[in-house]
Amino acid sequence: MITIAKKLLLSLICSFLLLTPIMASAQLGSAQTNLDKALKGTGLNEGTRADLSSTIGVIIKTILSLVGTIFLILMVYAGILWMTAQGNNEKVEKAQGIIKMAIIGLIVVMSAYAITAFVTLRLTK
C-alpha cells in the first residue's frame, strides 16, 4: 500500500515536472529580450526573426537529416547481417533486400525533395 507520505511526495514530484516548462519559458522571455538588446548595435539582428518559410526550411532539413541517419543505420545493419551470414543464403538475401529497399527509399525521398524545390523555385519567381 502507498502511504500518505509517498502519495504526497509523488504528487509534489509530478507537479514540479509539469510546472518546469512554465518556469523555463518565463526565463526564456527575459533572455530573448537581453539578446535582442545585445545584438541591436552590431547589425547582426536583421533577419534573425523566423518567418514561415525559414521555419519550414529548418523542418525539411531536420527531416532530411533524419532520413539520412535512418539510411545509414539500415546500411550498417544490412552490412553486418551480410557479413555474419556465414553462408546462409536467407540472411544474405535479407541483407540484399534491406540494402535495395534503403536505396530505393533514399532515391524516393531525394526525388521528392528535388521536385518540391524545383516547383517552389519556379512558383516564387
Buried (B, 14 or more C-beta within 10 A) or exposed (E): EEEEEEEEEEEEEEEEEEEEEEEEEEEEEEEEEEEEEEEEEEEEBEEEEEEEEEEEEEEEEEEEEEBEEBBEEBBEBBEEBBEEBEEEEEBBEBBEEBBEEBEEBBEEBEEEBEEEEEEEEEEEE
